[in-house]
Amino acid sequence: MNAAPATPTPLTIPDVKNFAAIVRQNVRKFGAKPVMRTRRQGQTLLAEPFTIDKGEVTPTMKLKRKAINQKFSQAIDAMYTE
């Protein structure tokens, strides 16, 4: 008899600040040196994913960079300020 496949447990993130710290730590650990002359000073985690309905991605899930740059310009600028 075949055993039933294990049900995956959902990922829970009880502390968003802790999650953000883990992401920053891994970006520092595994990230490559920036190619641009201006270095990014931090990361920004968005509460909602990019969606087709909000005009941030195409139906093939490609980023619409112009729309994202316009919508999140303040957050992007904040990552590059010194």
Number of C-alpha atoms within 10 A of each C-alpha: 3 4 5 6 6 6 6 6 6 6 6 6 9 8 8 10 10 11 13 14 12 12 14 15 12 11 13 11 9 8 10 8 8 9 7 7 6 10 13 15 10 12 16 11 11 9 6 6 8 16 13 14 9 10 13 20 17 13 11 7 11 10 16 14 11 9 14 16 14 10 12 11 11 10 14 17 11 14 14 13 11 8
